[in-house]
Amino acid sequence: MISGDTLVDFDQSLEINERWLRPGVTREQIAAGQRPLLDQPVEHVLPTHGVPTDRASLGRALSSSQTNVCDHRADAARERDRQERAAATEVMRLAVQTPLVPGSSLAEQWEIASRLGFDALELAGPAVPRLAEEVEGSGIPISALCGGQRGALIHPERARIEEFLADSPSLLDAAAALDAPLIVVRVFGYSQSLPPHARTGRSREEDAALFEVGLRTLTELAEARDVRLLVEPLNRYETPVCNTVAEARAFAEAVGSPAVVPMADVFHMQIEEADPLATLAREVGTLGYVHLADSNRLEPGQGHTDFAATVSTLAASGYDGYLGLECRLSSPGEATLGRIARHLRELMDAA
C-alpha cells in the first residue's frame, strides 16, 4: 500500500499526520475511514514521508488509541521547554544547510528541519540569491549565507575575481534583509599543496595580500549594510591561504572592523589544527559561527571526530552561536537528519 500525506513517518512511527488535517477534521474520523484497509492483504506500507513499514505499523496508526495525540502533545511540551530554556540562557543553536534538507520549497524545507530539531536554515550553494528572495518576509530563521557569488576573491583569472566582487553587493543586501551573516572564503580547488595545474599562479604571500585587499572591499560593503562577515578557514588542499582558525582571526584583525570575525569548521580543523579542542578553547571568544562535519566529511558520528568533547569545549568556553551542519550524508532523508539533530541535542544538553 502506498499512502499519501494522510499517513506519514517523521522518524517516529507511522501515524496520522494531525498537523495537516483540514479544519474541522479529527484524527478519529481519518482513522475510521482508513480502517477498512486492514481488511485487505496489506503486507508493506510505503509512506510519502518516512521509510517503508509493515501491516502492524498500519494497525497501530489506525487504532482508536490516542497515543499519537499524546505523543504530539509531549513533543510540543518538549519543544516549548527547549525554547524556554534557550530564552532564559544563552545556548548554542543548530542550523542545517539547505542542500541537505528534502523539500520542493524553502517553506517545506523549514517545516521539515524545524520539526526534526534544527533552529535555522543556512542558505548554501549557487542558489543562495534565489533562496534569499524566497525566504524574505517568510519569518524563516536564517543562520548564515554561504556561497552565491560567481568567481572567487583570489581566483587565478582576474575576470573571475571581478565577478565575485560584482555579485557581492546584492548578496550583502540579501544578508542585511535576513539579518544573517555572510560566510567568506578565498577560492575552492586551487592551492600550492596541489599539482601545478591546480595552483593560482601566485605565491602564498601574494595570495594572502590579494585576499586581504578583497576582504577590505567586502568589509566596506558590509559595514554600509550592517552585515557581519565570517572568515572561514579551509584546509590546505582546498585553498592556499587562511587554513587555520588563528589565520582567519589574523585576517579579520588586519581589516580592523567589528563587522569581520573568524569562524571554525570542525572538518578542516582535523587537518590543520595540531589540537582542535585546544584551538576551540583558545579562539572561542572570537568565533562567530561553527561548521560541523566529521573527519570523513560525513555527518557527526560517522568518523573519528570526538563531537562530545567538541561540543562540551564550546559550551564550557561560553560559545552561544550557531552550529551549522555542513557535510555529506551517509544516507539522504529525514531519518538521517533527525538522528543527527537528536545526537547533537543530546551532546548540547550534556554539556
C-alpha positions in Angstrom: 0.0 0.0 0.0 1.3 3.5 -0.9 0.0 6.2 1.4 -0.3 9.9 0.6 0.1 12.6 3.2 -2.5 11.1 5.5 -0.1 8.5 6.9 3.4 9.6 7.5 6.5 8.6 9.4 8.5 11.6 10.6 11.3 9.4 12.1 9.0 8.3 15.0 6.5 5.7 13.7 3.7 5.5 11.1 1.0 7.9 12.2 -1.9 10.1 11.1 -0.5 13.5 10.5 -2.8 15.7 12.5 -0.9 18.9 11.6 -2.0 18.6 8.0 -5.7 17.8 8.6 -8.3 20.1 7.2 -10.1 22.4 9.7 -12.8 20.5 11.5 -11.5 17.1 10.6 -10.4 14.9 13.5 -7.8 12.1 13.7 -10.5 9.6 14.6 -12.5 10.5 11.5 -9.5 9.8 9.3 -8.7 6.6 11.2 -12.3 5.3 10.9 -12.2 6.0 7.2 -8.9 4.2 6.7 -9.5 1.1 8.9 -11.1 -0.9 6.0 -7.6 -1.2 4.7 -6.9 -3.6 7.5 -9.4 -6.0 5.8 -7.1 -6.2 2.8 -4.0 -8.3 2.5 -1.6 -5.4 3.1 2.0 -6.5 3.7 4.0 -3.4 3.0 3.2 0.3 3.6 5.2 2.9 1.7 4.6 6.3 3.3 5.2 9.5 1.4 7.4 10.7 4.3 9.5 8.1 6.0 10.8 4.6 5.5 8.8 1.5 4.3 7.0 -0.2 7.1 4.5 -3.1 7.7 0.9 -4.1 8.4 1.5 -4.0 12.2 2.5 -0.3 12.0 -0.5 0.4 9.9 -2.7 -1.2 12.5 -1.2 0.9 15.3 -1.5 4.1 13.3 -5.2 3.4 12.6 -6.1 2.3 16.1 -8.6 4.2 18.2 -5.9 4.9 20.8 -4.9 8.5 21.4 -1.2 7.6 21.6 -0.4 9.7 18.6 -2.2 12.7 20.1 -0.3 12.2 23.4 3.0 11.9 21.5 2.4 15.2 19.7 1.5 16.9 23.0 4.6 15.5 24.6 6.7 16.7 21.6 5.1 20.1 21.8 5.8 20.3 25.5 9.4 19.3 25.0 9.8 21.9 22.3 8.3 24.6 24.5 10.7 23.6 27.3 13.6 23.8 24.9 12.6 27.2 23.7 12.1 28.5 27.2 15.5 27.3 28.3 17.1 28.9 25.2 15.4 32.2 26.0 16.4 32.0 29.6 20.1 31.2 28.9 22.5 31.8 26.1 22.8 28.4 24.4 24.2 27.1 21.2 21.7 26.6 18.3 21.6 24.2 15.4 21.4 25.1 11.8 21.4 22.9 8.7 22.5 23.8 5.1 19.6 23.9 2.6 21.1 21.3 0.2 20.9 18.7 2.9 17.1 19.1 3.6 14.5 17.5 1.3 11.6 19.6 0.1 10.3 21.3 -3.0 10.3 24.8 -1.4 12.1 26.6 1.3 8.9 26.6 3.4 8.7 22.8 3.1 12.4 22.5 4.0 11.9 24.7 7.0 8.9 22.7 8.2 11.0 19.5 8.0 14.1 21.0 9.5 12.3 22.6 12.4 10.3 19.5 13.2 13.5 17.5 13.3 15.1 19.8 15.8 17.0 22.4 13.9 16.7 26.1 14.9 17.5 27.7 11.5 18.4 27.1 7.9 21.8 28.1 6.4 21.4 29.1 2.8 24.1 27.4 0.8 25.3 26.9 -2.7 24.8 28.6 -6.1 21.1 29.0 -5.4 21.6 31.4 -2.4 20.4 34.5 -4.3 17.2 32.8 -5.3 16.7 31.3 -1.9 17.3 34.7 -0.2 14.5 36.2 -2.3 12.2 33.2 -1.5 12.7 33.5 2.3 12.5 37.2 2.6 9.4 38.1 4.7 8.6 34.5 5.5 9.8 34.6 9.1 12.1 31.5 8.5 15.2 32.0 10.6 18.4 32.0 8.6 21.7 31.4 10.4 24.0 32.5 7.5 24.5 32.7 3.8 27.3 30.5 2.3 28.0 30.9 -1.4 26.0 32.6 -4.1 28.7 34.6 -5.9 30.4 33.7 -9.1 34.1 33.5 -9.2 36.3 33.9 -6.1 38.4 36.5 -4.3 41.8 35.0 -5.3 40.9 33.2 -8.4 43.7 32.7 -10.9 41.7 34.7 -13.5 41.2 38.4 -12.8 37.8 38.3 -14.5 36.5 35.8 -12.0 37.7 38.0 -9.1 35.7 40.9 -10.7 32.6 38.6 -11.0 32.8 37.8 -7.3 33.1 41.5 -6.3 30.3 42.4 -8.7 27.9 39.8 -7.2 28.7 40.7 -3.5 26.7 43.9 -3.1 23.4 42.3 -3.9 24.2 39.3 -1.8 25.1 41.5 1.1 21.8 43.3 0.6 20.1 40.0 1.0 22.1 39.2 4.1 21.0 42.5 5.6 17.3 41.9 4.8 17.6 38.5 6.5 19.7 39.7 9.4 22.2 37.0 8.7 26.0 37.0 8.3 27.8 36.1 5.0 30.5 33.5 5.1 33.7 34.4 3.1 36.1 32.0 1.6 39.0 32.8 -0.8 38.8 30.2 -3.5 38.0 26.5 -3.8 40.2 23.9 -5.6 43.4 26.0 -6.0 46.3 25.6 -3.7 50.1 25.4 -3.6 49.6 22.0 -2.0 48.1 20.7 -5.2 49.8 19.9 -8.6 50.9 22.9 -10.7 47.7 23.0 -12.9 45.6 23.5 -9.7 47.5 26.4 -8.3 46.7 30.1 -8.5 49.9 31.0 -10.3 50.9 33.3 -7.4 53.0 32.8 -4.3 51.2 32.2 -0.9 52.3 35.6 0.2 50.7 37.2 -3.0 47.5 35.2 -2.5 47.3 36.4 1.2 47.8 40.0 0.1 45.2 39.7 -2.6 42.7 38.2 -0.1 43.3 41.0 2.3 42.6 43.6 -0.4 39.4 41.8 -1.4 38.3 41.4 2.3 38.7 45.1 2.8 36.5 45.8 -0.1 33.8 43.4 1.2 34.2 44.9 4.7 33.3 48.4 3.4 30.2 47.0 1.7 29.2 45.0 4.8 29.7 47.9 7.2 27.4 50.1 5.0 24.7 47.4 5.4 25.3 46.4 9.0 26.2 42.9 7.9 28.7 40.7 9.6 31.3 38.8 7.6 32.5 35.3 8.7 36.0 34.4 7.6 36.1 30.6 7.2 39.4 28.7 7.3 39.6 25.8 4.9 42.3 23.1 4.7 45.4 23.5 2.6 44.2 21.2 -0.1 41.2 23.4 -0.9 42.6 26.9 -0.6 46.1 28.3 -0.4 45.7 30.8 2.5 43.8 31.1 5.7 43.9 27.5 6.6 43.7 27.7 10.5 41.4 29.5 12.9 44.3 31.6 14.0 44.9 32.7 10.4 41.3 33.5 10.0 41.4 35.6 13.1 44.6 37.4 11.8 42.9 38.3 8.6 39.8 39.6 10.5 42.1 41.7 12.7 44.0 43.0 9.8 40.9 44.8 8.4 40.2 46.2 11.8 36.4 46.1 11.7 34.0 44.6 14.2 31.9 43.5 11.2 34.6 40.8 10.4 35.1 37.8 12.6 36.6 34.4 12.2 34.6 31.1 12.3 35.6 27.5 12.7 35.0 24.4 10.6 35.5 21.1 12.6 36.2 19.1 9.4 39.0 21.4 8.3 40.4 21.7 11.9 41.0 17.9 11.9 43.5 18.5 9.0 45.1 21.8 10.0 45.0 22.1 13.8 47.5 20.3 15.9 45.0 20.2 18.8 41.5 21.1 17.6 40.0 21.2 21.1 42.7 23.5 22.4 42.2 25.7 19.4 38.4 26.0 20.1 39.0 26.7 23.8 41.6 29.4 22.9 39.7 31.1 20.0 36.1 30.6 21.1 35.7 34.2 22.2 36.4 35.4 18.7 34.2 32.9 16.8 31.1 34.0 15.0 30.0 30.6 13.7 31.0 26.9 13.7 30.5 24.4 10.8 30.1 20.7 11.7 31.2 17.7 9.7 33.1 14.5 10.7 36.6 13.7 9.8 35.4 11.9 6.6 33.1 14.8 5.6 30.0 12.8 6.6 27.6 13.8 9.4 28.8 13.8 13.0 29.2 10.3 14.4 30.4 8.7 11.1 34.1 9.4 11.5 36.6 9.7 14.3 36.0 13.3 15.5 35.1 13.5 19.2 31.9 15.6 19.0 31.1 15.1 22.7 34.4 16.8 23.5 33.9 19.4 20.8 30.5 20.5 22.0 31.5 20.4 25.6 34.6 22.5 24.9 32.5 25.1 23.1 29.9 25.2 25.9 32.5 25.4 28.6 34.2 28.3 26.8 30.9 30.2 26.5 30.1 29.8 22.8 26.5 30.7 22.2 26.3 30.9 18.4 25.2 28.5 15.7 26.5 25.0 15.0 25.8 24.7 11.3 25.6 21.3 9.7 27.8 21.3 6.5 28.5 17.8 5.5 27.6 14.9 3.2 25.0 12.5 4.5 25.6 8.7 4.9 22.1 8.3 3.6 19.7 11.1 2.5 16.4 12.0 4.0 14.6 12.9 7.1 15.6 9.9 9.1 19.3 10.7 8.9 18.8 14.4 9.7 16.5 13.6 12.6 19.2 11.2 14.0 21.8 13.9 13.6 19.7 16.6 15.4 18.9 14.2 18.3 22.5 13.3 18.7 23.7 16.9 18.7 20.9 17.9 21.1 22.0 15.2 23.5 25.6 16.4 23.4 24.4 20.0 23.9 22.2 19.0 26.8 25.0 17.0 28.4 27.5 19.9 28.0 
